[in-house]
Amino acid sequence: MYSHVFVSVTDFQRAFGFYSAVMDSLGLQLRFHQPAKPWAGWHSASGARPLFVIAHPYDGRPHDPGNGQMVAFAAADRRTVQAAHHSALQHGGRCEGPPGLRPQYHAHYYGAYFRDPDGNKLCVACHEPEAASA
């Protein structure tokens, strides 16, 4: 469905450290890292797309996290949700909702919410039952 998701950041090096840790906990692979541009992108092991990209805003104006916008990453199991959330908080992120079941979405929705150091809202979610995700 998606070609890529682009998230703007203000301090590229800080953001790269944050996202490298979170992407590593999700098992996503770094596809490119060009600090001089500056931008970086990750993809899943299954192929080149979709990409998740961080960079300074393309138009050169200051970064402004959008209200009501969020990028949600799929996790294979609940332990991965927990690891990604922990990694995010250890690397400058801020909690927006700890790992846990959210039955208001569906019976097996297990997610965690956090913001990156620039205020962009992120989610990591597993949609599998506990037995299947263990």
DSSP file with accessible surface (Angstrom, degrees, kcal/mol):
  #  RESIDUE AA STRUCTURE BP1 BP2  ACC     N-H-->O    O-->H-N    N-H-->O    O-->H-N    TCO  KAPPA ALPHA  PHI   PSI    X-CA   Y-CA   Z-CA
    1    1 A M              0   0  210      0, 0.0     2,-0.4     0, 0.0     0, 0.0   0.000 360.0 360.0 360.0 -42.3    0.0    0.0    0.0
    2    2 A Y        -     0   0  153      1,-0.2     3,-0.1     3,-0.0     0, 0.0  -0.821 360.0-167.8-106.7 143.6    2.8    2.5    0.9
    3    3 A S  S    S-     0   0   59     -2,-0.4    48,-1.7     1,-0.4     2,-0.3   0.889  76.9 -29.1 -82.6 -49.9    5.9    3.5   -1.0
    4    4 A H  E     -a   51   0A 101     46,-0.3     2,-0.4    45,-0.1    -1,-0.4  -0.984  47.0-134.3-163.3 159.0    7.4    5.3    2.0
    5    5 A V  E     -a   52   0A  45     46,-2.4    48,-3.1    -2,-0.3     2,-0.5  -0.991  23.6-159.1-119.2 129.6    6.6    7.2    5.2
    6    6 A F  E     -a   53   0A  91     -2,-0.4     2,-0.4    46,-0.2    48,-0.2  -0.944   8.8-175.7-115.5 126.9    8.6   10.4    5.7
    7    7 A V  E     -a   54   0A  13     46,-2.8    48,-1.4    -2,-0.5     2,-0.2  -0.989  19.0-136.6-123.3 127.4    9.0   11.9    9.2
    8    8 A S  E     -a   55   0A  23     -2,-0.4     2,-0.3    46,-0.2    48,-0.2  -0.529  21.1-173.4 -85.3 152.2   10.8   15.2    9.7
    9    9 A V        -     0   0    0     46,-1.9     3,-0.2    -2,-0.2    54,-0.1  -0.927  24.1-147.3-138.0 159.6   13.3   15.8   12.4
   10   10 A T  S    S+     0   0   71     -2,-0.3     2,-0.7     1,-0.3    -1,-0.1   0.847  92.9  38.4 -96.0 -44.9   15.2   18.9   13.7
   11   11 A D     >  -     0   0   75      1,-0.2     4,-2.7     2,-0.0    -1,-0.3  -0.888  69.8-168.2-111.3 100.4   18.5   17.3   14.9
   12   12 A F  H  > S+     0   0   10     -2,-0.7     4,-3.1     1,-0.2     5,-0.2   0.903  83.7  49.6 -60.4 -45.1   19.4   14.6   12.5
   13   13 A Q  H  > S+     0   0  114      2,-0.2     4,-2.1     1,-0.2    -1,-0.2   0.921 113.9  45.9 -62.4 -44.4   22.2   12.9   14.5
   14   14 A R  H  > S+     0   0  107      2,-0.2     4,-2.2     1,-0.2    -1,-0.2   0.940 115.5  47.0 -61.8 -46.6   20.0   12.8   17.6
   15   15 A A  H  X S+     0   0    0     -4,-2.7     4,-3.2     1,-0.2     5,-0.3   0.899 108.9  54.6 -63.4 -40.2   17.1   11.4   15.6
   16   16 A F  H  X S+     0   0   33     -4,-3.1     4,-2.6    -5,-0.2     5,-0.2   0.924 108.4  49.2 -62.3 -41.1   19.3    8.9   13.8
   17   17 A G  H  X S+     0   0   36     -4,-2.1     4,-1.6    -5,-0.2    -1,-0.2   0.930 114.2  45.9 -61.6 -44.1   20.4    7.5   17.2
   18   18 A F  H  X S+     0   0    2     -4,-2.2     4,-2.1     1,-0.2    -2,-0.2   0.966 117.3  41.6 -62.0 -54.7   16.8    7.3   18.4
   19   19 A Y  H  X S+     0   0    0     -4,-3.2     4,-3.2     1,-0.2     5,-0.3   0.856 109.1  58.9 -68.9 -32.3   15.4    5.6   15.3
   20   20 A S  H  X S+     0   0   35     -4,-2.6     4,-2.1    -5,-0.3    -1,-0.2   0.936 109.6  44.9 -60.2 -43.0   18.4    3.3   14.9
   21   21 A A  H  X S+     0   0   19     -4,-1.6     4,-2.0    -5,-0.2    -2,-0.2   0.933 116.3  44.8 -66.7 -45.3   17.7    1.8   18.3
   22   22 A V  H  X S+     0   0    1     -4,-2.1     4,-1.3     2,-0.2    -2,-0.2   0.944 114.6  48.1 -65.9 -45.4   13.9    1.6   17.7
   23   23 A M  H  X>S+     0   0    0     -4,-3.2     5,-2.5     1,-0.2     4,-0.5   0.892 109.3  54.1 -64.4 -37.9   14.3    0.1   14.2
   24   24 A D  H ><5S+     0   0  128     -4,-2.1     3,-1.2    -5,-0.3    -1,-0.2   0.923 106.2  51.9 -61.5 -42.0   16.9   -2.4   15.5
   25   25 A S  H 3<5S+     0   0   33     -4,-2.0    -1,-0.2     1,-0.3    -2,-0.2   0.793 111.2  48.6 -66.5 -23.8   14.4   -3.6   18.2
   26   26 A L  H 3<5S-     0   0   26     -4,-1.3    -1,-0.3    -3,-0.2    -2,-0.2   0.475 114.9-117.0 -91.0  -5.3   11.8   -4.1   15.4
   27   27 A G  T <<5 +     0   0   51     -3,-1.2    18,-0.3    -4,-0.5     2,-0.3   0.715  63.0 149.5  77.5  19.9   14.2   -6.0   13.2
   28   28 A L      < -     0   0   41     -5,-2.5     2,-0.4    -6,-0.2    -1,-0.3  -0.645  41.1-127.9 -88.9 146.7   14.1   -3.4   10.4
   29   29 A Q  E     -B   43   0A  96     14,-3.1    14,-2.6    -2,-0.3     2,-0.4  -0.761  13.4-119.0-101.6 138.5   17.2   -2.9    8.3
   30   30 A L  E     +B   42   0A  81     -2,-0.4    12,-0.3    12,-0.2     3,-0.1  -0.570  29.7 179.3 -70.5 124.0   19.0    0.4    7.5
   31   31 A R  E     -     0   0A 108     10,-3.3     2,-0.3    -2,-0.4    11,-0.2   0.800  65.0  -2.9 -95.9 -39.4   18.8    0.9    3.8
   32   32 A F  E     -B   41   0A  39      9,-1.6     9,-2.2     2,-0.0    -1,-0.4  -0.992  50.3-172.3-153.3 153.4   20.6    4.2    3.6
   33   33 A H  E     +B   40   0A  70     -2,-0.3     7,-0.2     7,-0.2    -3,-0.0  -0.887  11.9 167.8-148.0 109.1   22.2    6.8    5.9
   34   34 A Q  E > > +B   39   0A  93      5,-3.2     5,-1.4    -2,-0.3     3,-1.3  -0.771   6.4 178.4-128.0  85.4   23.5   10.0    4.4
   35   35 A P  T 3 5S+     0   0   65      0, 0.0    -1,-0.1     0, 0.0   -23,-0.1   0.800  79.7  61.5 -60.4 -27.6   24.3   12.5    7.1
   36   36 A A  T 3 5S+     0   0  110      1,-0.2    -2,-0.0     3,-0.1     0, 0.0   0.802 116.3  30.8 -70.1 -24.9   25.5   15.2    4.7
   37   37 A K  T < 5S-     0   0  131     -3,-1.3    -1,-0.2     2,-0.2     3,-0.1   0.907 114.1-127.8 -74.0 -42.4   22.0   15.3    3.1
   38   38 A P  T   5 +     0   0   23      0, 0.0    18,-1.0     0, 0.0     2,-0.3   0.737  61.4 107.3 -91.2 138.1   20.8   14.6    5.9
   39   39 A W  E   < -BC  34  55A  73     -5,-1.4    -5,-3.2    16,-0.2     2,-0.3  -0.975  33.6-171.0-163.2 160.9   18.5   11.6    5.7
   40   40 A A  E     -BC  33  54A   0     14,-1.9    14,-2.4    -2,-0.3     2,-0.3  -0.979   6.8-163.8-151.3 153.1   18.2    7.9    6.5
   41   41 A G  E     -BC  32  53A   0     -9,-2.2   -10,-3.3    -2,-0.3    -9,-1.6  -0.998   2.5-162.8-145.4 147.8   15.8    5.1    5.7
   42   42 A W  E     -BC  30  52A   8     10,-2.3    10,-2.2    -2,-0.3     2,-0.3  -0.894   7.3-175.7-124.3 155.7   14.9    1.6    6.9
   43   43 A H  E     -BC  29  51A  29    -14,-2.6   -14,-3.1    -2,-0.3     8,-0.1  -0.952  32.1 -93.6-144.4 165.8   12.9   -1.3    5.4
   44   44 A S    >   -     0   0   35      6,-0.5     3,-1.4    -2,-0.3   -16,-0.1  -0.328  39.4-108.9 -76.1 163.3   11.8   -4.7    6.4
   45   45 A A  T 3  S+     0   0   73    -18,-0.3    -1,-0.1     1,-0.3     3,-0.1   0.726 111.7  70.2 -64.6 -19.5   13.9   -7.8    5.7
   46   46 A S  T 3  S-     0   0  111      1,-0.1     2,-0.3     2,-0.0    -1,-0.3   0.604 112.9 -38.1 -79.3 -11.0   11.3   -8.9    3.1
   47   47 A G    <   -     0   0   28     -3,-1.4    -1,-0.1     3,-0.1    -3,-0.1  -0.992  64.0 -75.1 171.5-176.8   12.1   -6.1    0.6
   48   48 A A  S    S+     0   0   44     -2,-0.3    -1,-0.1    -5,-0.1   -17,-0.0   0.668  88.1  96.0 -80.7 -21.3   13.0   -2.6   -0.3
   49   49 A R        +     0   0  128     -6,-0.1     2,-0.2     2,-0.1   -45,-0.1  -0.978  56.2  39.3-136.9 152.6    9.6   -1.0    0.3
   50   50 A P  S    S-     0   0   67      0, 0.0    -6,-0.5     0, 0.0     2,-0.3   0.480  76.5-160.3 -75.5 159.4    7.9    0.4    2.1
   51   51 A L  E     -aC   4  43A  13    -48,-1.7   -46,-2.4    -2,-0.2     2,-0.5  -0.796  15.0-149.2-104.8 148.8   10.5    2.7    3.5
   52   52 A F  E     -aC   5  42A  11    -10,-2.2   -10,-2.3    -2,-0.3     2,-0.4  -0.989  27.4-172.0-113.5 122.5   10.5    4.6    6.7
   53   53 A V  E     -aC   6  41A   5    -48,-3.1   -46,-2.8    -2,-0.5     2,-0.4  -0.936  16.6-166.7-123.0 138.2   12.6    7.8    6.2
   54   54 A I  E     +aC   7  40A   0    -14,-2.4   -14,-1.9    -2,-0.4     2,-0.3  -0.943  28.3 133.1-117.7 145.3   13.8   10.5    8.5
   55   55 A A  E     -aC   8  39A   7    -48,-1.4   -46,-1.9    -2,-0.4   -16,-0.2  -0.970  59.1 -74.3-170.2 169.6   15.2   13.9    7.3
   56   56 A H  S    S-     0   0   79    -18,-1.0   -46,-0.1    -2,-0.3     5,-0.0  -0.452  75.4 -74.9 -68.1 154.3   15.0   17.6    7.8
   57   57 A P    >   -     0   0   26      0, 0.0     3,-1.5     0, 0.0    -1,-0.1  -0.285  41.4-133.7 -54.8 133.4   11.8   19.0    6.3
   58   58 A Y  T 3  S+     0   0  225      1,-0.3    -2,-0.1     2,-0.1     0, 0.0   0.835 102.3  55.7 -59.9 -35.9   12.1   19.1    2.5
   59   59 A D  T 3  S-     0   0   95      1,-0.1    -1,-0.3     2,-0.1    -3,-0.0   0.490 109.2-120.6 -80.9  -1.9   10.8   22.7    2.2
   60   60 A G  S <  S+     0   0   68     -3,-1.5    -2,-0.1     1,-0.3     3,-0.1   0.386  71.7 126.3  82.2  -7.4   13.5   24.0    4.6
   61   61 A R  S    S-     0   0  174      1,-0.2    -1,-0.3    -5,-0.0     3,-0.1  -0.385  72.3 -76.3 -78.6 164.8   10.9   25.4    7.1
   62   62 A P        -     0   0  119      0, 0.0    -1,-0.2     0, 0.0     2,-0.1  -0.247  53.0 -99.1 -62.5 148.7   11.1   24.4   10.8
   63   63 A H        -     0   0   27     -3,-0.1   -53,-0.0    -6,-0.1    -7,-0.0  -0.376  40.7-179.6 -63.0 141.8    9.9   21.0   11.8
   64   64 A D        -     0   0  132     -3,-0.1     2,-0.1    -2,-0.1   -56,-0.1  -0.862  23.6-135.0-147.2 106.4    6.4   20.9   13.3
   65   65 A P        -     0   0   44      0, 0.0     2,-0.3     0, 0.0    55,-0.1  -0.416  30.8-116.8 -64.5 136.1    4.9   17.6   14.5
   66   66 A G    >   -     0   0   21     -2,-0.1     3,-1.2     1,-0.1     2,-0.4  -0.549  18.1-122.4 -78.2 136.8    1.3   17.2   13.3
   67   67 A N  T 3  S+     0   0  164     -2,-0.3     3,-0.1     1,-0.2    -1,-0.1  -0.636  99.2  14.4 -75.1 126.6   -1.5   17.0   15.7
   68   68 A G  T 3  S+     0   0   77     -2,-0.4     2,-0.4     1,-0.3    -1,-0.2   0.477  99.7 119.8  87.3   3.4   -3.4   13.8   15.1
   69   69 A Q    <   +     0   0  133     -3,-1.2    52,-0.5     2,-0.0     2,-0.3  -0.815  32.4 163.1-102.4 143.7   -0.7   12.2   13.0
   70   70 A M        -     0   0   87     -2,-0.4     2,-0.5    -3,-0.1    52,-0.2  -0.985  30.6-142.6-156.4 144.9    1.0    9.0   14.0
   71   71 A V  E     -d  122   0B  29     50,-1.7    52,-2.2    -2,-0.3     2,-0.5  -0.959  21.4-161.2-108.6 128.6    3.1    6.3   12.4
   72   72 A A  E     -d  123   0B  63     -2,-0.5     2,-0.4    50,-0.2    52,-0.2  -0.953   1.1-156.6-116.1 127.4    2.4    2.8   13.7
   73   73 A F  E     -d  124   0B  23     50,-3.1    52,-2.6    -2,-0.5     2,-0.3  -0.823  18.4-124.1-100.6 140.6    4.9   -0.1   13.2
   74   74 A A  E     -d  125   0B  88     -2,-0.4     2,-0.4    50,-0.2    52,-0.2  -0.637  23.0-159.8 -83.3 137.5    3.8   -3.7   13.2
   75   75 A A        -     0   0   11     50,-2.8    52,-0.4    -2,-0.3   -49,-0.1  -0.936  18.7-139.5-116.7 143.2    5.4   -6.1   15.7
   76   76 A A  S    S+     0   0   80     -2,-0.4     2,-0.3   -50,-0.1    -1,-0.1   0.783  83.6   2.4 -70.6 -27.3    5.5   -9.8   15.4
   77   77 A D  S  > S-     0   0   37      1,-0.1     4,-1.3    49,-0.0     3,-0.3  -0.940  77.1 -99.5-154.1 172.3    4.9  -10.4   19.1
   78   78 A R  H  > S+     0   0   23     -2,-0.3     4,-2.3    55,-0.3     5,-0.2   0.825 116.0  60.8 -70.8 -32.0    4.2   -8.6   22.3
   79   79 A R  H  > S+     0   0  155     54,-0.4     4,-2.6     1,-0.2    -1,-0.2   0.875 102.9  52.9 -62.5 -34.9    7.8   -8.8   23.5
   80   80 A T  H  > S+     0   0   29     -3,-0.3     4,-2.7     2,-0.2     5,-0.2   0.895 106.4  52.6 -67.6 -38.8    8.9   -6.8   20.5
   81   81 A V  H  X S+     0   0    0     -4,-1.3     4,-2.3     2,-0.2     5,-0.2   0.951 112.1  46.1 -58.7 -47.9    6.3   -4.1   21.4
   82   82 A Q  H  X S+     0   0   86     -4,-2.3     4,-2.6     1,-0.2    -2,-0.2   0.919 112.9  49.4 -62.4 -42.9    7.8   -4.0   24.9
   83   83 A A  H  X S+     0   0   47     -4,-2.6     4,-2.7     1,-0.2    -1,-0.2   0.909 111.5  48.5 -64.8 -42.0   11.4   -3.9   23.5
   84   84 A A  H  X S+     0   0    0     -4,-2.7     4,-2.6     2,-0.2    -1,-0.2   0.923 112.7  48.0 -65.8 -43.0   10.7   -1.1   21.1
   85   85 A H  H  X S+     0   0   14     -4,-2.3     4,-2.2    -5,-0.2    -2,-0.2   0.943 113.4  47.8 -62.6 -46.1    8.9    1.0   23.7
   86   86 A H  H  X S+     0   0  113     -4,-2.6     4,-2.2     1,-0.2    -2,-0.2   0.931 112.2  49.6 -60.2 -45.5   11.8    0.5   26.1
   87   87 A S  H  X S+     0   0   16     -4,-2.7     4,-1.0     1,-0.2    -1,-0.2   0.912 108.8  52.8 -60.9 -43.2   14.4    1.3   23.5
   88   88 A A  H ><>S+     0   0    0     -4,-2.6     5,-2.8     1,-0.2     3,-0.7   0.934 111.2  45.6 -59.4 -45.4   12.5    4.5   22.5
   89   89 A L  H ><5S+     0   0   62     -4,-2.2     3,-1.0     1,-0.2    -1,-0.2   0.860 110.4  54.1 -69.7 -31.9   12.4    5.7   26.1
   90   90 A Q  H 3<5S+     0   0  124     -4,-2.2    -1,-0.2     1,-0.2    -2,-0.2   0.672 109.7  49.6 -73.3 -16.8   16.1    4.9   26.6
   91   91 A H  T <<5S-     0   0   91     -4,-1.0    -1,-0.2    -3,-0.7    -2,-0.2  -0.058 133.3 -74.9-117.3  31.8   17.0    7.0   23.6
   92   92 A G  T < 5S+     0   0   52     -3,-1.0    -3,-0.2     1,-0.3    -2,-0.1   0.456  87.6 132.5  97.6   2.1   15.2   10.2   24.3
   93   93 A G      < -     0   0   13     -5,-2.8     2,-0.4    -6,-0.2    -1,-0.3  -0.329  47.0-134.5 -80.3 168.6   11.6    9.3   23.5
   94   94 A R  E     -E  115   0B 132     21,-2.0    21,-2.5    22,-0.1     2,-0.1  -0.984  22.4-110.6-129.0 135.8    8.7   10.1   25.8
   95   95 A C  E     +E  114   0B  58     -2,-0.4    19,-0.3    19,-0.2   -10,-0.0  -0.399  32.9 170.5 -67.6 134.3    5.9    7.7   26.7
   96   96 A E  E    S-     0   0B  74     17,-2.6    18,-0.2     1,-0.3    -1,-0.1   0.260  80.8 -10.2-119.6   2.6    2.4    8.3   25.3
   97   97 A G  E    S-E  113   0B  11     16,-1.0    16,-3.0     2,-0.0    -1,-0.3  -0.332  76.2-120.9 161.1 114.5    1.0    5.0   26.5
   98   98 A P  E     -     0   0B  80      0, 0.0    13,-0.2     0, 0.0   -16,-0.1  -0.160  48.3 -74.6 -67.1 163.2    2.9    2.0   28.0
   99   99 A P  E    S+     0   0B  37      0, 0.0     2,-0.3     0, 0.0    13,-0.2  -0.295  79.7 113.5 -57.0 136.4    2.7   -1.5   26.3
  100  100 A G  E     -E  111   0B  17     11,-1.5    11,-2.4    -3,-0.1     2,-0.2  -0.938  66.6 -63.5 173.2 169.1   -0.5   -3.2   27.0
  101  101 A L  E     -E  110   0B  93     -2,-0.3     9,-0.2     9,-0.2     3,-0.1  -0.465  32.4-167.8 -69.2 143.6   -3.8   -4.6   25.6
  102  102 A R    >>  +     0   0   34      7,-2.8     3,-2.1     4,-0.3     4,-1.1  -0.714  10.7 174.1-130.5  76.0   -6.1   -2.1   24.0
  103  103 A P  T 34  +     0   0   88      0, 0.0    -1,-0.1     0, 0.0     5,-0.1   0.666  69.7  77.2 -64.9 -13.8   -9.4   -4.1   23.6
  104  104 A Q  T 34 S+     0   0  131      1,-0.2     3,-0.1     5,-0.1    -3,-0.0   0.741 101.9  41.0 -65.8 -20.0  -11.2   -1.0   22.4
  105  105 A Y  T <4 S-     0   0  129     -3,-2.1     2,-0.3     1,-0.4    -1,-0.2   0.884 138.6 -44.0 -90.4 -51.2   -9.5   -1.5   19.1
  106  106 A H    ><  -     0   0   70     -4,-1.1     3,-1.6     3,-0.1    -1,-0.4  -0.926  61.2 -90.5-170.6 167.0   -9.8   -5.3   19.0
  107  107 A A  T 3  S+     0   0   72      1,-0.3    -3,-0.1    -2,-0.3    -1,-0.0   0.756 121.9  34.9 -58.1 -29.8   -9.4   -8.2   21.4
  108  108 A H  T 3  S+     0   0   78     19,-0.2     2,-0.5    -6,-0.1    -1,-0.3   0.328  79.2 130.8-110.8   8.4   -5.8   -8.9   20.7
  109  109 A Y    <   +     0   0   24     -3,-1.6    -7,-2.8    -7,-0.2     2,-0.5  -0.493  29.5 177.6 -69.2 116.1   -4.4   -5.4   20.0
  110  110 A Y  E     +EF 101 126B  26     16,-2.7    16,-3.0    -2,-0.5     2,-0.3  -0.972  16.5 155.9-121.8 112.9   -1.3   -5.0   22.1
  111  111 A G  E     -EF 100 125B   0    -11,-2.4   -11,-1.5    -2,-0.5     2,-0.3  -0.882  32.4-155.4-138.4 167.6    0.4   -1.7   21.6
  112  112 A A  E     - F   0 124B   0     12,-1.9    12,-2.1    -2,-0.3     2,-0.4  -0.989  14.1-154.4-141.6 146.3    2.7    1.0   23.0
  113  113 A Y  E     +EF  97 123B  16    -16,-3.0   -17,-2.6    -2,-0.3   -16,-1.0  -0.952  21.6 152.3-126.5 141.8    2.8    4.7   22.1
  114  114 A F  E     -EF  95 122B   0      8,-2.4     8,-3.5    -2,-0.4     2,-0.4  -0.973  33.8-122.9-157.9 165.8    5.7    7.1   22.4
  115  115 A R  E     -EF  94 121B  47    -21,-2.5   -21,-2.0    -2,-0.3     6,-0.2  -0.922  24.8-126.4-114.9 144.0    7.0   10.3   20.9
  116  116 A D    >   -     0   0    2      4,-2.3     3,-2.2    -2,-0.4   -24,-0.1  -0.221  44.8 -86.8 -75.5 175.4   10.4   10.8   19.3
  117  117 A P  T 3  S+     0   0   32      0, 0.0    -1,-0.1     0, 0.0   -24,-0.0   0.729 130.6  52.9 -60.6 -18.0   12.7   13.5   20.6
  118  118 A D  T 3  S-     0   0   19      2,-0.1   -25,-0.0  -110,-0.1  -110,-0.0   0.414 122.2-103.2 -95.3   0.0   11.1   15.9   18.0
  119  119 A G    <   +     0   0   10     -3,-2.2     2,-0.3     1,-0.3  -110,-0.0   0.472  69.3 148.0  94.3   1.9    7.5   15.2   19.2
  120  120 A N        -     0   0   20   -112,-0.1    -4,-2.3   -55,-0.1     2,-0.4  -0.544  47.1-126.0 -70.6 132.4    6.5   12.9   16.4
  121  121 A K  E     + F   0 115B  61    -52,-0.5   -50,-1.7    -2,-0.3     2,-0.3  -0.666  32.7 179.5 -87.2 134.7    4.0   10.3   17.7
  122  122 A L  E     -dF  71 114B   1     -8,-3.5    -8,-2.4    -2,-0.4     2,-0.3  -0.910  10.9-164.7-130.7 157.2    4.8    6.7   17.0
  123  123 A C  E     -dF  72 113B   0    -52,-2.2   -50,-3.1    -2,-0.3     2,-0.4  -0.979   8.5-160.5-138.5 148.6    3.1    3.3   17.9
  124  124 A V  E     +dF  73 112B   0    -12,-2.1   -12,-1.9    -2,-0.3     2,-0.4  -0.998  24.7 179.4-126.3 127.9    4.3   -0.3   17.9
  125  125 A A  E     -dF  74 111B   3    -52,-2.6   -50,-2.8    -2,-0.4     2,-0.4  -0.988  24.3-160.3-137.3 142.1    1.5   -2.8   17.8
  126  126 A C  E     - F   0 110B   0    -16,-3.0   -16,-2.7    -2,-0.4   -50,-0.1  -0.965   2.9-170.2-114.2 135.0    1.0   -6.6   17.7
  127  127 A H        +     0   0   92     -2,-0.4   -19,-0.2   -52,-0.4   -18,-0.1   0.253  54.3 100.2-108.4  10.3   -2.4   -7.9   16.5
  128  128 A E  S    S-     0   0   97    -18,-0.1    -2,-0.1     1,-0.1     5,-0.1  -0.676  78.2-102.0 -99.6 151.5   -1.9  -11.5   17.4
  129  129 A P     >  -     0   0   45      0, 0.0     4,-1.7     0, 0.0     3,-0.3  -0.258  40.4-103.7 -63.0 159.2   -3.2  -13.4   20.5
  130  130 A E  H  > S+     0   0  101      1,-0.2     4,-0.9     2,-0.2     3,-0.3   0.895 120.1  51.9 -52.1 -48.4   -0.8  -14.0   23.3
  131  131 A A  H  4 S+     0   0   94      1,-0.2     3,-0.5     2,-0.2    -1,-0.2   0.897 113.2  44.5 -60.7 -39.3   -0.3  -17.7   22.5
  132  132 A A  H  4 S+     0   0   69     -3,-0.3    -1,-0.2     1,-0.2    -2,-0.2   0.746 116.5  46.8 -76.9 -22.3    0.5  -16.9   18.8
  133  133 A S  H  <        0   0    4     -4,-1.7   -54,-0.4    -3,-0.3   -55,-0.3   0.450 360.0 360.0-100.4  -1.4    2.8  -14.0   19.8
  134  134 A A     <        0   0   74     -4,-0.9    -3,-0.0    -3,-0.5    -4,-0.0  -0.234 360.0 360.0 -78.5 360.0    4.8  -15.8   22.5
